[in-house]
């Protein structure tokens, strides 16, 4: 599927039987089972006969020529035969990447709409703003837009090795790379240098931008960088990491899967050395 997504707020006036409905029960998305591992996002025509117990609904925009909606379902609703519920991590690889990204957008917009029903300043019930993705307080005028939490992630090289680290929440033997949230008043490069100093006590050269990735867990965007070790030896922050070390291509531990930009960074490093890492 190579259709482009064009975001929108105002839905079309006519009903679209082919519109994609991203229907969530909590953090789980409703899918039509089409075989393992494939699955499909339901269309309006699939779900209208079910009289879904909707809690809220938001128009997302158009994927190619087809409209798309985000819908929140009642927590007690159960899917019918032939349909199932999966979380966003379980969805990855079962639908095209553009659809997975749109599902993440849907989940974040539903969470924003749910969490801003009342004004954070005075507690008054808010109302949608026509023509905008926003909710406004009628009493004090505070307007709430969907917000993202930016985080940096950086692959650090030293010679023919890269720095890999294991957080306390990781499974034993599974490693990732240094990442952390951007703080108020920081540039992205400043955040990269600070996180590296805090977590492993190293100095790096100027971070170089690699790419970014929407990260709907729950409402982030990951901005990837590469850098080279400049000075220092590894000194762990024990509150953040369980272990860290330098690893070559021939001695990699278990690394992140294809879902994450961390894996894209590691794969790009391997490709520069003429190697390809098997999925693990």
Backbone as CSV, one residue per row, in Angstrom:
resi,resn,N_x,N_y,N_z,CA_x,CA_y,CA_z,C_x,C_y,C_z
1,UNK,0.857,-1.186,0.000,0.000,0.000,0.000,0.889,1.231,0.000
2,UNK,0.811,2.022,-1.085,1.682,3.188,-1.196,0.913,4.494,-1.169
3,UNK,-0.341,4.450,-0.729,-1.126,5.669,-0.642,-0.535,6.621,0.391
4,UNK,-0.659,7.896,0.131,-0.213,8.895,1.080,-1.367,9.306,1.976
5,UNK,-1.020,9.656,3.217,-2.036,10.109,4.162,-2.064,11.626,4.189
6,UNK,-3.250,12.201,4.120,-3.453,13.643,4.228,-4.369,13.898,5.413
7,UNK,-3.812,14.489,6.471,-4.587,14.720,7.671,-5.691,15.734,7.468
8,UNK,-6.749,15.589,8.243,-7.871,16.512,8.170,-8.658,16.507,9.457
9,UNK,-9.452,17.548,9.631,-10.283,17.674,10.828,-11.765,17.599,10.489
10,UNK,-12.150,18.227,9.396,-13.555,18.268,8.996,-13.875,17.078,8.101
11,UNK,-14.797,16.217,8.532,-15.115,15.026,7.738,-15.949,15.390,6.510
12,UNK,-15.944,14.523,5.489,-16.797,14.752,4.331,-18.260,14.654,4.726
13,UNK,-19.093,15.319,3.982,-20.513,15.314,4.319,-21.185,13.987,4.039
14,UNK,-20.715,13.280,3.003,-21.377,12.033,2.636,-20.815,10.857,3.426
15,UNK,-21.614,9.821,3.564,-21.166,8.606,4.236,-20.269,7.812,3.296
16,UNK,-19.147,7.290,3.810,-18.220,6.493,3.012,-18.203,5.061,3.524
17,UNK,-18.756,4.169,2.732,-18.774,2.761,3.139,-17.370,2.182,3.222
18,UNK,-16.422,2.733,2.431,-15.064,2.207,2.396,-14.136,2.882,3.400
19,UNK,-14.637,3.848,4.173,-13.790,4.544,5.144,-13.195,3.555,6.146
20,UNK,-11.927,3.769,6.496,-11.260,2.940,7.504,-11.709,3.379,8.895
21,UNK,-12.082,2.422,9.722,-12.466,2.718,11.097,-11.428,2.096,12.035
22,UNK,-10.624,2.956,12.669,-9.649,2.510,13.666,-10.364,2.520,15.023
23,UNK,-10.945,1.387,15.359,-11.794,1.276,16.547,-11.003,0.640,17.687
24,UNK,-10.848,1.389,18.775,-10.050,0.940,19.917,-10.941,0.610,21.109
25,UNK,-10.618,-0.498,21.765,-11.143,-0.787,23.102,-9.961,-0.687,24.046
26,UNK,-9.886,0.427,24.761,-8.698,0.689,25.548,-7.515,0.891,24.614
27,UNK,-6.449,0.136,24.835,-5.247,0.258,23.993,-5.246,-0.746,22.846
28,UNK,-6.324,-1.513,22.695,-6.373,-2.552,21.672,-7.229,-2.125,20.489
29,UNK,-6.746,-2.450,19.290,-7.395,-2.066,18.045,-8.159,-3.251,17.462
30,UNK,-9.332,-2.965,16.929,-10.171,-3.991,16.317,-9.673,-4.303,14.904
31,UNK,-9.471,-5.582,14.612,-8.993,-6.039,13.309,-9.896,-7.131,12.764
32,UNK,-9.912,-7.235,11.428,-10.506,-8.383,10.767,-9.382,-9.378,10.493
33,UNK,-9.546,-10.593,10.967,-8.541,-11.624,10.728,-8.631,-12.091,9.280
34,UNK,-7.506,-12.034,8.569,-7.472,-12.475,7.177,-6.441,-13.574,6.972
35,UNK,-5.916,-14.100,8.038,-4.868,-15.119,7.961,-3.665,-14.665,8.748
36,UNK,-2.792,-15.600,9.094,-1.624,-15.293,9.907,-0.433,-15.062,8.990
37,UNK,0.310,-13.929,9.129,0.093,-12.885,10.132,-0.771,-11.734,9.654
38,UNK,-1.318,-11.820,8.435,-2.024,-10.679,7.864,-3.317,-10.370,8.626
39,UNK,-3.711,-9.123,8.568,-4.964,-8.671,9.156,-5.385,-7.417,8.403
40,UNK,-6.606,-6.959,8.632,-7.109,-5.789,7.926,-7.848,-4.873,8.890
41,UNK,-7.715,-3.573,8.656,-8.500,-2.596,9.398,-9.931,-2.637,8.871
42,UNK,-10.929,-2.705,9.738,-12.309,-2.751,9.253,-12.694,-1.476,8.508
43,UNK,-13.600,-1.614,7.572,-14.209,-0.498,6.863,-15.538,-0.162,7.531
44,UNK,-16.063,1.008,7.211,-17.358,1.409,7.770,-18.428,0.367,7.475
45,UNK,-18.414,-0.171,6.268,-19.422,-1.161,5.891,-19.346,-2.423,6.738
46,UNK,-18.156,-2.741,7.250,-17.997,-3.919,8.102,-18.589,-3.714,9.489
47,UNK,-18.530,-2.464,9.978,-18.855,-2.215,11.384,-20.206,-1.565,11.618
48,UNK,-20.737,-0.883,10.622,-22.038,-0.230,10.819,-23.126,-1.211,11.275
49,UNK,-23.192,-2.431,10.722,-24.244,-3.351,11.186,-24.101,-3.785,12.631
50,UNK,-22.922,-3.566,13.235,-22.683,-4.029,14.604,-23.194,-3.068,15.665
51,UNK,-23.585,-1.871,15.260,-24.048,-0.858,16.228,-23.040,-0.727,17.374
52,UNK,-21.834,-0.336,17.038,-20.754,-0.269,18.018,-21.079,0.687,19.165
53,UNK,-20.696,0.335,20.393,-20.909,1.219,21.554,-19.819,2.299,21.612
54,UNK,-19.975,3.349,20.819,-18.944,4.387,20.716,-18.925,5.291,21.949
55,UNK,-17.706,5.580,22.423,-17.506,6.551,23.490,-17.120,7.916,22.916
56,UNK,-16.359,7.895,21.833,-15.946,9.119,21.149,-15.503,8.768,19.742
57,UNK,-15.452,9.801,18.889,-15.096,9.604,17.483,-14.369,10.842,16.984
58,UNK,-13.312,10.636,16.210,-12.541,11.728,15.620,-12.212,11.387,14.169
59,UNK,-12.444,12.351,13.273,-12.039,12.182,11.886,-10.532,12.419,11.781
60,UNK,-9.838,11.555,11.015,-8.382,11.634,10.922,-7.902,12.284,9.632
61,UNK,-8.568,12.020,8.534,-8.126,12.495,7.233,-8.295,11.394,6.205
62,UNK,-7.536,11.485,5.107,-7.704,10.554,4.003,-6.405,9.799,3.718
63,UNK,-6.545,8.495,3.587,-5.453,7.649,3.152,-5.712,7.322,1.691
64,UNK,-4.952,7.972,0.808,-5.295,7.889,-0.601,-6.631,8.566,-0.834
65,UNK,-7.584,7.828,-1.363,-8.917,8.381,-1.631,-9.941,7.974,-0.575
66,UNK,-9.475,7.323,0.486,-10.390,6.763,1.485,-10.282,7.532,2.795
67,UNK,-11.407,7.897,3.381,-11.424,8.570,4.672,-11.053,7.616,5.804
68,UNK,-10.709,8.187,6.948,-10.337,7.359,8.105,-10.838,8.021,9.381
69,UNK,-11.240,7.192,10.341,-11.801,7.652,11.605,-11.151,6.916,12.769
70,UNK,-11.055,7.595,13.897,-10.652,6.982,15.159,-11.885,6.885,16.047
71,UNK,-12.104,5.720,16.620,-13.314,5.476,17.406,-12.915,4.774,18.700
72,UNK,-13.455,5.248,19.809,-13.225,4.580,21.093,-14.463,3.795,21.473
73,UNK,-14.266,2.531,21.819,-15.356,1.631,22.166,-15.469,1.471,23.679
74,UNK,-16.649,1.060,24.113,-16.863,0.780,25.531,-15.933,-0.343,25.983
75,UNK,-15.491,-0.255,27.226,-14.499,-1.200,27.747,-15.018,-2.632,27.820
76,UNK,-16.334,-2.817,27.859,-16.902,-4.162,28.005,-17.254,-4.814,26.676
77,UNK,-17.078,-4.082,25.566,-17.490,-4.622,24.264,-16.585,-5.767,23.844
78,UNK,-17.188,-6.798,23.251,-16.437,-7.951,22.776,-16.569,-8.074,21.261
79,UNK,-15.469,-8.366,20.558,-15.532,-8.466,19.098,-16.290,-9.714,18.650
80,UNK,-16.952,-9.649,17.494,-17.657,-10.820,16.966,-16.688,-11.820,16.330
81,UNK,-17.201,-12.963,15.959,-16.399,-13.977,15.282,-15.783,-13.402,14.001
82,UNK,-14.516,-13.693,13.791,-13.824,-13.195,12.611,-13.075,-11.906,12.846
83,UNK,-13.252,-11.310,14.028,-12.544,-10.095,14.381,-11.785,-10.325,15.687
84,UNK,-10.764,-9.529,15.912,-9.951,-9.675,17.116,-9.437,-8.312,17.544
85,UNK,-8.887,-8.232,18.732,-8.305,-7.007,19.281,-6.811,-7.230,19.512
86,UNK,-5.980,-6.280,19.046,-4.540,-6.367,19.263,-4.019,-5.004,19.675
87,UNK,-2.906,-4.983,20.408,-2.301,-3.700,20.736,-1.412,-3.251,19.579
88,UNK,-0.912,-2.022,19.649,-0.162,-1.459,18.531,1.126,-2.217,18.262
89,UNK,1.787,-2.699,19.308,3.015,-3.465,19.082,2.703,-4.758,18.340
90,UNK,1.615,-5.414,18.708,1.225,-6.643,18.034,0.734,-6.416,16.614
91,UNK,0.312,-5.189,16.315,-0.169,-4.857,14.969,0.983,-4.715,13.980
92,UNK,2.154,-4.305,14.465,3.263,-4.022,13.557,3.641,-5.273,12.759
93,UNK,3.787,-5.098,11.444,4.118,-6.201,10.566,2.918,-6.926,10.001
94,UNK,1.722,-6.673,10.563,0.515,-7.332,10.070,-0.245,-6.459,9.081
95,UNK,0.072,-5.168,9.055,-0.530,-4.223,8.113,0.602,-3.393,7.514
96,UNK,0.383,-2.713,6.390,1.431,-1.846,5.837,1.856,-0.784,6.834
97,UNK,3.099,-0.324,6.704,3.634,0.648,7.656,2.804,1.918,7.726
98,UNK,2.292,2.397,6.579,1.503,3.627,6.593,0.226,3.430,7.406
99,UNK,-0.326,2.229,7.396,-1.537,1.936,8.174,-1.188,1.831,9.651
100,UNK,-0.039,1.213,9.969,0.376,1.133,11.370,0.588,2.531,11.946
101,UNK,1.219,3.410,11.179,1.445,4.781,11.642,0.121,5.506,11.846
102,UNK,-0.836,5.290,10.955,-2.143,5.922,11.091,-2.889,5.379,12.311
103,UNK,-2.723,4.092,12.597,-3.327,3.523,13.810,-2.754,4.186,15.051
104,UNK,-1.437,4.453,15.040,-0.827,5.163,16.164,-1.375,6.567,16.299
105,UNK,-1.574,7.248,15.187,-2.178,8.584,15.224,-3.574,8.514,15.832
106,UNK,-4.346,7.525,15.402,-5.709,7.375,15.917,-5.722,7.184,17.427
107,UNK,-4.832,6.323,17.926,-4.784,6.071,19.363,-4.428,7.333,20.133
108,UNK,-3.490,8.119,19.623,-3.067,9.336,20.318,-4.165,10.400,20.312
109,UNK,-4.870,10.533,19.210,-5.926,11.541,19.139,-7.091,11.171,20.046
110,UNK,-7.426,9.891,20.118,-8.479,9.471,21.042,-8.076,9.747,22.487
111,UNK,-6.815,9.465,22.833,-6.349,9.718,24.197,-6.398,11.201,24.518
112,UNK,-5.989,12.039,23.561,-6.052,13.497,23.779,-7.493,13.942,23.994
113,UNK,-8.406,13.476,23.162,-9.813,13.881,23.273,-10.395,13.439,24.618
114,UNK,-10.042,12.259,25.063,-10.542,11.740,26.333,-9.952,12.493,27.520
115,UNK,-8.663,12.817,27.451,-7.972,13.406,28.593,-8.185,14.910,28.732
116,UNK,-8.792,15.546,27.729,-9.017,16.988,27.780,-10.503,17.334,27.722
117,UNK,-11.316,16.461,28.283,-12.757,16.760,28.363,-13.026,17.923,29.301
118,UNK,-12.104,18.149,30.229,-12.268,19.236,31.204,-11.033,20.121,31.175
119,UNK,-11.239,21.375,31.459,-10.165,22.360,31.415,-9.143,22.080,32.514
120,UNK,-7.853,22.084,32.145,-6.802,21.870,33.122,-6.565,23.065,34.013
121,UNK,-7.134,24.226,33.666,-6.951,25.436,34.471,-8.085,25.647,35.458
122,UNK,-9.349,25.492,34.985,-10.474,25.820,35.878,-11.462,24.671,36.053
123,UNK,-11.296,23.579,35.321,-12.144,22.412,35.521,-13.449,22.407,34.759
124,UNK,-13.725,23.422,33.971,-14.951,23.487,33.187,-14.898,22.489,32.034
125,UNK,-16.056,21.933,31.664,-16.105,21.029,30.515,-15.705,21.780,29.250
126,UNK,-14.843,21.172,28.445,-14.376,21.801,27.216,-15.264,21.405,26.038
127,UNK,-15.071,22.087,24.918,-15.850,21.811,23.712,-14.923,21.811,22.506
128,UNK,-15.250,21.019,21.474,-14.418,21.021,20.264,-14.407,22.399,19.607
129,UNK,-13.272,22.740,18.993,-13.136,23.991,18.259,-13.391,23.700,16.783
130,UNK,-14.396,24.312,16.167,-14.683,24.030,14.758,-13.477,24.312,13.868
131,UNK,-13.187,23.369,12.977,-12.115,23.553,12.017,-10.715,23.330,12.548
132,UNK,-10.577,22.948,13.818,-9.254,22.715,14.404,-9.268,21.434,15.214
133,UNK,-8.105,20.840,15.376,-7.948,19.713,16.297,-7.633,20.317,17.653
134,UNK,-8.682,20.734,18.346,-8.505,21.456,19.604,-9.784,21.366,20.422
135,UNK,-9.622,21.528,21.739,-10.754,21.649,22.660,-10.542,22.924,23.471
136,UNK,-11.597,23.704,23.629,-11.475,25.011,24.289,-12.427,25.092,25.471
137,UNK,-11.927,25.739,26.526,-12.743,25.965,27.709,-13.636,27.187,27.474
138,UNK,-14.952,27.060,27.624,-15.832,28.208,27.415,-15.764,29.232,28.544
139,UNK,-15.181,28.863,29.693,-15.126,29.774,30.840,-13.878,30.646,30.817
140,UNK,-12.701,30.028,30.635,-11.453,30.801,30.707,-10.714,30.898,29.380
141,UNK,-11.177,30.173,28.363,-10.587,30.276,27.042,-9.360,29.415,26.807
142,UNK,-8.919,28.631,27.795,-7.753,27.789,27.591,-8.042,26.777,26.492
143,UNK,-7.133,26.682,25.520,-7.313,25.772,24.392,-6.268,24.669,24.470
144,UNK,-6.718,23.432,24.320,-5.838,22.265,24.396,-5.723,21.627,23.018
145,UNK,-4.499,21.544,22.516,-4.205,20.869,21.263,-3.517,19.540,21.569
146,UNK,-3.574,18.581,20.655,-2.786,17.367,20.865,-1.307,17.710,20.978
147,UNK,-0.629,17.141,21.949,0.781,17.432,22.175,1.604,16.161,22.107
148,UNK,2.835,16.306,21.658,3.775,15.204,21.601,4.885,15.407,22.619
149,UNK,5.451,14.303,23.074,6.611,14.347,23.955,7.829,13.917,23.143
150,UNK,8.694,14.867,22.733,9.853,14.493,21.920,10.917,13.788,22.746
151,UNK,11.513,12.771,22.151,12.599,12.043,22.796,13.704,11.816,21.772
152,UNK,14.940,11.845,22.245,16.073,11.572,21.365,16.524,10.130,21.573
153,UNK,17.180,9.590,20.555,17.793,8.274,20.647,19.065,8.333,19.817
154,UNK,20.167,7.770,20.327,21.451,7.991,19.674,22.270,6.702,19.624
155,UNK,22.822,6.431,18.445,23.761,5.337,18.266,25.172,5.899,18.363
156,UNK,25.957,5.415,19.320,27.320,5.916,19.559,28.321,4.870,19.076
157,UNK,29.240,5.303,18.224,30.274,4.421,17.687,31.627,4.707,18.337
158,UNK,32.405,3.649,18.489,33.816,3.761,18.908,34.586,2.707,18.143
159,UNK,35.389,3.145,17.163,36.068,2.177,16.310,35.066,1.324,15.565
160,UNK,35.192,-0.010,15.690,34.268,-0.915,15.004,33.160,-1.416,15.925
161,UNK,32.940,-0.712,17.028,31.931,-1.140,18.004,30.911,-0.030,18.244
162,UNK,29.751,-0.422,18.755,28.720,0.535,19.156,28.369,0.313,20.622
163,UNK,27.843,1.353,21.244,27.433,1.269,22.640,26.011,0.715,22.710
164,UNK,25.836,-0.350,23.447,24.519,-0.917,23.708,24.310,-0.965,25.214
165,UNK,23.065,-0.736,25.627,22.763,-0.657,27.056,21.476,-1.415,27.353
166,UNK,21.375,-1.895,28.563,20.174,-2.621,28.995,19.532,-1.899,30.177
167,UNK,18.300,-1.462,29.971,17.546,-0.858,31.060,17.036,-1.915,32.025
168,UNK,16.643,-1.483,33.206,16.182,-2.427,34.221,14.913,-3.162,33.793
169,UNK,14.100,-2.530,32.939,12.856,-3.161,32.505,13.063,-4.130,31.346
170,UNK,14.265,-4.147,30.752,14.535,-5.042,29.624,14.660,-6.480,30.109
171,UNK,14.325,-7.401,29.212,14.571,-8.803,29.509,16.078,-9.051,29.593
172,UNK,16.529,-9.988,30.422,17.957,-10.304,30.472,18.484,-10.651,29.078
173,UNK,19.621,-10.053,28.723,20.218,-10.317,27.429,19.738,-9.430,26.306
174,UNK,18.718,-8.622,26.524,18.196,-7.729,25.479,18.733,-6.317,25.710
175,UNK,19.315,-5.737,24.673,19.951,-4.434,24.771,19.352,-3.462,23.761
176,UNK,19.466,-2.167,24.085,19.069,-1.104,23.178,20.143,-0.039,23.132
177,UNK,19.770,1.160,22.712,20.719,2.262,22.666,20.195,3.414,23.517
178,UNK,21.031,4.394,23.751,20.714,5.470,24.687,19.575,6.334,24.148
179,UNK,18.605,6.612,25.003,17.447,7.428,24.621,16.932,8.158,25.848
180,UNK,16.170,9.219,25.611,15.583,9.967,26.723,14.774,11.142,26.217
181,UNK,13.940,11.673,27.077,13.059,12.783,26.707,13.820,14.104,26.672
182,UNK,13.392,14.967,25.770,13.937,16.317,25.679,13.327,17.154,26.796
183,UNK,14.159,17.915,27.491,13.682,18.750,28.590,13.391,20.177,28.114
184,UNK,12.543,20.917,28.839,12.252,22.304,28.450,13.531,23.131,28.320
185,UNK,13.617,23.910,27.259,14.756,24.779,27.050,15.935,24.142,26.362
186,UNK,15.846,22.847,26.030,16.952,22.154,25.386,16.786,22.127,23.865
187,UNK,17.905,22.183,23.162,17.908,21.796,21.758,17.994,20.275,21.707
188,UNK,17.734,19.701,20.540,17.832,18.249,20.412,19.264,17.774,20.655
189,UNK,20.238,18.496,20.102,21.634,18.104,20.303,22.032,18.193,21.776
190,UNK,21.547,19.220,22.472,21.830,19.335,23.904,21.249,18.144,24.664
191,UNK,20.050,17.722,24.277,19.419,16.583,24.940,20.222,15.309,24.712
192,UNK,20.737,15.131,23.490,21.556,13.951,23.208,22.779,13.924,24.118
193,UNK,23.508,15.048,24.175,24.731,15.083,24.985,24.422,14.870,26.469
194,UNK,23.341,15.491,26.964,22.986,15.343,28.373,22.640,13.893,28.703
195,UNK,21.803,13.258,27.877,21.402,11.885,28.159,22.612,10.950,28.172
196,UNK,23.542,11.148,27.239,24.721,10.292,27.192,25.570,10.491,28.449
197,UNK,25.774,11.749,28.856,26.547,12.005,30.085,25.859,11.391,31.299
198,UNK,24.539,11.586,31.390,23.816,11.115,32.574,23.799,9.594,32.654
199,UNK,23.572,8.929,31.551,23.347,7.490,31.606,24.624,6.670,31.583
200,UNK,25.643,7.129,30.827,26.866,6.322,30.733,28.144,7.119,30.962
201,UNK,28.060,8.410,31.272,29.230,9.197,31.640,30.213,9.467,30.514
202,UNK,29.762,9.418,29.258,30.660,9.600,28.121,30.478,10.967,27.477
203,UNK,31.518,11.410,26.785,31.443,12.591,25.924,31.430,12.120,24.475
204,UNK,30.661,12.802,23.651,30.549,12.443,22.240,30.847,13.658,21.376
205,UNK,31.096,13.405,20.075,31.256,14.523,19.152,29.872,15.064,18.778
206,UNK,29.810,15.975,17.807,28.540,16.612,17.448,27.543,15.574,16.926
207,UNK,26.366,15.474,17.548,25.365,14.510,17.072,24.915,14.848,15.655
208,UNK,24.701,13.819,14.851,24.251,13.985,13.474,22.858,13.379,13.330
209,UNK,21.949,14.158,12.760,20.556,13.713,12.611,20.475,12.515,11.681
210,UNK,19.685,11.511,12.081,19.501,10.291,11.294,18.091,10.190,10.724
211,UNK,17.092,10.439,11.542,15.699,10.308,11.123,14.800,10.369,12.338
212,UNK,13.506,10.268,12.109,12.548,10.325,13.221,11.469,9.280,13.017
213,UNK,10.734,9.031,14.083,9.695,8.013,14.051,8.576,8.375,15.023
214,UNK,7.314,8.383,14.552,6.209,8.510,15.507,6.264,7.339,16.487
215,UNK,6.020,7.616,17.736,6.124,6.574,18.768,4.925,6.693,19.698
216,UNK,3.830,6.025,19.358,2.570,6.215,20.098,2.479,5.403,21.377
217,UNK,3.506,5.462,22.210,3.532,4.704,23.467,3.857,5.605,24.650
218,UNK,3.027,6.573,25.054,1.707,6.751,24.444,1.618,7.892,23.441
219,UNK,2.500,8.897,23.507,2.292,10.062,22.627,3.631,10.732,22.332
220,UNK,4.580,9.955,21.822,5.913,10.479,21.604,6.289,10.578,20.140
221,UNK,7.433,11.187,19.916,8.110,11.138,18.633,9.591,10.948,18.939
222,UNK,10.208,9.954,18.313,11.617,9.645,18.543,12.441,10.300,17.447
223,UNK,13.477,11.046,17.847,14.370,11.711,16.902,15.733,11.055,17.022
224,UNK,16.160,10.388,15.935,17.357,9.583,15.977,18.606,10.334,15.546
225,UNK,19.724,10.027,16.212,21.017,10.639,15.914,22.095,9.562,15.907
226,UNK,23.205,9.892,15.263,24.429,9.107,15.397,25.514,10.017,15.969
227,UNK,26.498,9.427,16.620,27.614,10.197,17.184,28.789,9.257,17.382
228,UNK,29.968,9.831,17.575,31.170,9.058,17.873,31.640,9.370,19.292
229,UNK,32.162,8.350,19.939,32.746,8.515,21.263,33.909,9.498,21.186
230,UNK,33.940,10.457,22.101,35.017,11.457,22.121,35.916,11.303,23.335
231,UNK,35.340,10.966,24.490,36.156,10.859,25.700,35.374,10.129,26.775
232,UNK,36.135,9.575,27.743,35.516,8.978,28.924,35.341,7.479,28.815
233,UNK,35.149,6.860,29.982,34.835,5.446,30.089,33.423,5.302,30.644
234,UNK,32.817,4.169,30.387,31.424,3.960,30.787,31.293,3.993,32.305
235,UNK,30.426,4.883,32.773,30.050,4.946,34.183,28.533,4.949,34.211
236,UNK,27.932,3.845,34.641,26.480,3.690,34.576,25.763,4.552,35.594
237,UNK,24.602,5.084,35.184,23.640,5.624,36.138,22.791,4.436,36.597
238,UNK,22.967,3.963,37.827,22.272,2.745,38.252,20.759,2.898,38.329
239,UNK,20.287,4.127,38.390,18.841,4.326,38.397,18.238,4.104,37.018
240,UNK,19.060,4.239,35.959,18.565,4.135,34.589,18.919,2.808,33.934
241,UNK,20.132,2.317,34.149,20.633,1.182,33.383,21.140,0.061,34.286
242,UNK,20.976,-1.156,33.772,21.505,-2.312,34.473,22.913,-2.654,33.993
243,UNK,23.189,-2.435,32.709,24.524,-2.688,32.161,24.649,-2.006,30.813
244,UNK,25.889,-1.819,30.372,26.184,-1.229,29.073,27.581,-1.644,28.665
245,UNK,27.819,-1.659,27.359,29.143,-2.035,26.876,29.292,-1.771,25.396
246,UNK,30.515,-1.982,24.897,30.824,-1.795,23.475,30.737,-3.150,22.785
247,UNK,29.996,-3.200,21.668,29.760,-4.463,20.978,30.089,-4.329,19.490
248,UNK,30.776,-5.325,18.964,31.079,-5.369,17.538,30.000,-6.179,16.811
249,UNK,30.049,-6.144,15.486,29.064,-6.877,14.688,29.106,-8.376,14.946
250,UNK,30.266,-8.890,15.268,30.393,-10.331,15.481,29.986,-10.772,16.878
251,UNK,29.635,-9.838,17.740,29.313,-10.212,19.121,28.097,-9.440,19.641
252,UNK,27.112,-9.211,18.764,25.935,-8.454,19.191,25.043,-9.299,20.100
253,UNK,24.513,-8.704,21.155,23.499,-9.380,21.958,22.142,-9.266,21.248
254,UNK,21.085,-9.642,21.915,19.752,-9.449,21.369,19.462,-7.952,21.302
255,UNK,19.030,-7.480,20.136,18.797,-6.050,19.913,17.338,-5.808,19.571
256,UNK,16.897,-4.548,19.534,15.485,-4.270,19.250,15.038,-4.826,17.904
257,UNK,13.723,-5.091,17.808,13.138,-5.598,16.573,12.921,-4.495,15.555
258,UNK,12.373,-4.867,14.399,12.231,-3.968,13.264,11.264,-2.814,13.534
259,UNK,10.446,-2.909,14.561,9.479,-1.859,14.858,10.141,-0.524,15.138
260,UNK,11.314,-0.507,15.756,11.846,0.719,16.347,12.911,1.379,15.502
261,UNK,13.048,2.695,15.690,14.137,3.431,15.046,15.492,3.004,15.604
262,UNK,15.513,2.465,16.817,16.771,1.926,17.349,17.321,0.855,16.410
263,UNK,16.454,-0.017,15.939,16.905,-1.068,15.022,17.331,-0.471,13.680
264,UNK,16.626,0.553,13.203,17.030,1.198,11.954,18.425,1.797,12.082
265,UNK,18.718,2.395,13.213,20.054,2.952,13.440,21.124,1.853,13.432
266,UNK,20.834,0.756,14.116,21.806,-0.339,14.181,21.975,-0.983,12.809
267,UNK,20.871,-1.183,12.083,20.956,-1.771,10.749,21.754,-0.884,9.795
268,UNK,21.565,0.432,9.893,22.307,1.354,9.025,23.801,1.298,9.331
269,UNK,24.146,1.167,10.609,25.561,1.023,10.999,26.132,-0.265,10.424
270,UNK,25.384,-1.365,10.523,25.856,-2.636,9.976,26.031,-2.544,8.467
271,UNK,25.095,-1.871,7.793,25.175,-1.744,6.337,26.423,-0.970,5.914
272,UNK,26.826,0.024,6.719,28.043,0.772,6.387,29.284,-0.121,6.465
273,UNK,29.166,-1.205,7.206,30.268,-2.166,7.323,30.064,-3.365,6.399
274,UNK,29.103,-3.231,5.469,28.872,-4.298,4.493,28.200,-5.520,5.045
275,UNK,27.446,-5.364,6.138,26.800,-6.519,6.782,25.308,-6.287,6.904
276,UNK,24.579,-7.355,7.077,23.136,-7.298,7.335,22.847,-8.141,8.569
277,UNK,22.051,-7.580,9.467,21.733,-8.265,10.713,20.424,-9.029,10.535
278,UNK,20.429,-10.302,10.797,19.206,-11.088,10.731,18.246,-10.644,11.809
279,UNK,16.949,-10.680,11.492,15.963,-10.293,12.500,16.044,-11.246,13.669
280,UNK,15.855,-10.658,14.874,15.959,-11.494,16.075,15.011,-10.992,17.136
